[in-house]
């Protein structure tokens, strides 16, 4: 009988072990499935975030490209206006006649302006000198004083314009165009007075 009791106890322990092992395997299986689901959800969310960021970046790039195209068109239109204005100025210059007396008076006026500039340098004085030399068709000196004015204030457009006009009057079309393009690229569109 003792043996029978021991055998029954062993069977009961085996039964309990089997029962708990089933529960343990079920818990492990559920844990593995939950872990796999969690990992898959993480990957899905990561991919979704990357996709959303890519779409946002694409929209941002499209807006930048559109703005760049608009700015390029504005610059093109502005350059055309600027070149037309330069043509008009050149035509006016070719049609004007300056008498000897006017030239002499301008030279006297220029020397006074030079003295004033060297005593107290300013953008306006350098620009006036450039304009005076331009009026008497001394284009090399016009370029010199336009560059002086530009050194004093690079963002004002008048010195750039008179520089380009002088270069154009000397027949250096490409240099005039590159000066205007450089201004537009660095400082944006020029404001034409009254046009």
NUGULUM-811366 format. One record per residue (C-alpha): residue in one letter; z, x, y; residue number from 1. Coordinates in steps of 0.1 Angstrom, whole numbers. Layout:
% residues N
<'A',<Z,X,Y>,NUM>;
...
***
This chain:
% residues 195
<'X',<0,0,0>,1>;
<'X',<7,29,23>,2>;
<'X',<-28,40,19>,3>;
<'X',<-41,7,26>,4>;
<'X',<-22,6,59>,5>;
<'X',<-34,40,68>,6>;
<'X',<-70,30,60>,7>;
<'X',<-66,-1,81>,8>;
<'X',<-52,19,110>,9>;
<'X',<-81,43,108>,10>;
<'X',<-106,15,108>,11>;
<'X',<-88,-1,138>,12>;
<'X',<-89,32,157>,13>;
<'X',<-126,36,148>,14>;
<'X',<-132,0,160>,15>;
<'X',<-114,7,193>,16>;
<'X',<-133,40,197>,17>;
<'X',<-165,22,191>,18>;
<'X',<-156,-5,215>,19>;
<'X',<-146,19,243>,20>;
<'X',<-176,41,236>,21>;
<'X',<-199,10,242>,22>;
<'X',<-181,3,275>,23>;
<'X',<-183,40,285>,24>;
<'X',<-220,41,277>,25>;
<'X',<-226,9,296>,26>;
<'X',<-208,23,326>,27>;
<'X',<-227,56,324>,28>;
<'X',<-260,37,321>,29>;
<'X',<-252,15,352>,30>;
<'X',<-241,47,371>,31>;
<'X',<-273,65,363>,32>;
<'X',<-294,34,373>,33>;
<'X',<-274,31,405>,34>;
<'X',<-278,68,413>,35>;
<'X',<-316,67,406>,36>;
<'X',<-318,36,428>,37>;
<'X',<-299,53,456>,38>;
<'X',<-321,85,454>,39>;
<'X',<-352,64,454>,40>;
<'X',<-340,44,485>,41>;
<'X',<-332,76,503>,42>;
<'X',<-367,90,496>,43>;
<'X',<-382,57,507>,44>;
<'X',<-362,56,539>,45>;
<'X',<-371,93,546>,46>;
<'X',<-408,86,540>,47>;
<'X',<-405,55,562>,48>;
<'X',<-389,75,590>,49>;
<'X',<-416,102,588>,50>;
<'X',<-443,76,588>,51>;
<'X',<-427,58,619>,52>;
<'X',<-424,92,637>,53>;
<'X',<-460,100,629>,54>;
<'X',<-471,67,643>,55>;
<'X',<-450,72,674>,56>;
<'X',<-463,107,679>,57>;
<'X',<-499,95,674>,58>;
<'X',<-494,68,701>,59>;
<'X',<-479,94,724>,60>;
<'X',<-508,117,718>,61>;
<'X',<-533,89,724>,62>;
<'X',<-517,81,757>,63>;
<'X',<-518,118,767>,64>;
<'X',<-554,120,757>,65>;
<'X',<-562,89,777>,66>;
<'X',<-544,102,808>,67>;
<'X',<-562,135,805>,68>;
<'X',<-595,118,803>,69>;
<'X',<-587,97,833>,70>;
<'X',<-575,128,852>,71>;
<'X',<-607,146,842>,72>;
<'X',<-628,117,855>,73>;
<'X',<-609,116,888>,74>;
<'X',<-613,154,891>,75>;
<'X',<-650,151,884>,76>;
<'X',<-654,123,911>,77>;
<'X',<-633,143,935>,78>;
<'X',<-654,175,930>,79>;
<'X',<-685,155,936>,80>;
<'X',<-671,142,969>,81>;
<'X',<-659,177,978>,82>;
<'X',<-693,192,972>,83>;
<'X',<-710,165,992>,84>;
<'X',<-686,172,1021>,85>;
<'X',<-694,209,1018>,86>;
<'X',<-731,201,1019>,87>;
<'X',<-725,179,1050>,88>;
<'X',<-706,207,1067>,89>;
<'X',<-732,232,1058>,90>;
<'X',<-759,210,1072>,91>;
<'X',<-740,205,1104>,92>;
<'X',<-735,242,1107>,93>;
<'X',<-771,250,1103>,94>;
<'X',<-781,224,1129>,95>;
<'X',<-756,236,1156>,96>;
<'X',<-764,263,1181>,97>;
<'X',<-737,283,1197>,98>;
<'X',<-745,300,1229>,99>;
<'X',<-736,335,1238>,100>;
<'X',<-710,324,1264>,101>;
<'X',<-693,302,1238>,102>;
<'X',<-692,331,1214>,103>;
<'X',<-677,354,1240>,104>;
<'X',<-650,329,1249>,105>;
<'X',<-642,323,1212>,106>;
<'X',<-638,361,1207>,107>;
<'X',<-613,362,1236>,108>;
<'X',<-596,332,1221>,109>;
<'X',<-596,349,1187>,110>;
<'X',<-580,381,1200>,111>;
<'X',<-552,360,1215>,112>;
<'X',<-547,342,1183>,113>;
<'X',<-546,374,1163>,114>;
<'X',<-519,388,1186>,115>;
<'X',<-499,356,1183>,116>;
<'X',<-503,357,1145>,117>;
<'X',<-491,393,1141>,118>;
<'X',<-461,386,1163>,119>;
<'X',<-451,355,1144>,120>;
<'X',<-472,348,1112>,121>;
<'X',<-477,312,1103>,122>;
<'X',<-501,292,1082>,123>;
<'X',<-515,272,1112>,124>;
<'X',<-523,304,1131>,125>;
<'X',<-541,320,1101>,126>;
<'X',<-560,287,1095>,127>;
<'X',<-570,285,1132>,128>;
<'X',<-583,321,1130>,129>;
<'X',<-603,313,1099>,130>;
<'X',<-618,282,1116>,131>;
<'X',<-627,301,1147>,132>;
<'X',<-644,328,1127>,133>;
<'X',<-662,301,1107>,134>;
<'X',<-674,285,1139>,135>;
<'X',<-691,318,1150>,136>;
<'X',<-704,323,1114>,137>;
<'X',<-683,354,1107>,138>;
<'X',<-678,343,1071>,139>;
<'X',<-663,375,1058>,140>;
<'X',<-635,373,1084>,141>;
<'X',<-632,336,1077>,142>;
<'X',<-625,344,1040>,143>;
<'X',<-599,371,1050>,144>;
<'X',<-580,347,1073>,145>;
<'X',<-583,318,1048>,146>;
<'X',<-567,341,1022>,147>;
<'X',<-540,350,1047>,148>;
<'X',<-533,313,1053>,149>;
<'X',<-533,307,1015>,150>;
<'X',<-507,335,1011>,151>;
<'X',<-484,317,1035>,152>;
<'X',<-487,283,1019>,153>;
<'X',<-507,280,986>,154>;
<'X',<-503,242,983>,155>;
<'X',<-520,232,1015>,156>;
<'X',<-557,224,1009>,157>;
<'X',<-572,234,1042>,158>;
<'X',<-572,271,1035>,159>;
<'X',<-588,265,1001>,160>;
<'X',<-615,243,1017>,161>;
<'X',<-625,267,1044>,162>;
<'X',<-625,296,1019>,163>;
<'X',<-649,276,997>,164>;
<'X',<-671,267,1027>,165>;
<'X',<-673,303,1038>,166>;
<'X',<-682,314,1002>,167>;
<'X',<-708,287,1001>,168>;
<'X',<-722,298,1035>,169>;
<'X',<-726,333,1021>,170>;
<'X',<-745,319,991>,171>;
<'X',<-717,324,966>,172>;
<'X',<-717,289,951>,173>;
<'X',<-700,298,919>,174>;
<'X',<-670,315,936>,175>;
<'X',<-667,285,960>,176>;
<'X',<-667,261,930>,177>;
<'X',<-642,282,910>,178>;
<'X',<-618,283,941>,179>;
<'X',<-619,245,943>,180>;
<'X',<-615,241,906>,181>;
<'X',<-585,265,906>,182>;
<'X',<-569,245,933>,183>;
<'X',<-574,212,915>,184>;
<'X',<-562,227,882>,185>;
<'X',<-530,241,897>,186>;
<'X',<-521,215,924>,187>;
<'X',<-540,184,914>,188>;
<'X',<-564,164,935>,189>;
<'X',<-571,173,971>,190>;
<'X',<-566,146,997>,191>;
<'X',<-597,144,1019>,192>;
<'X',<-589,132,1054>,193>;
<'X',<-606,100,1061>,194>;
<'X',<-628,101,1030>,195>;
***
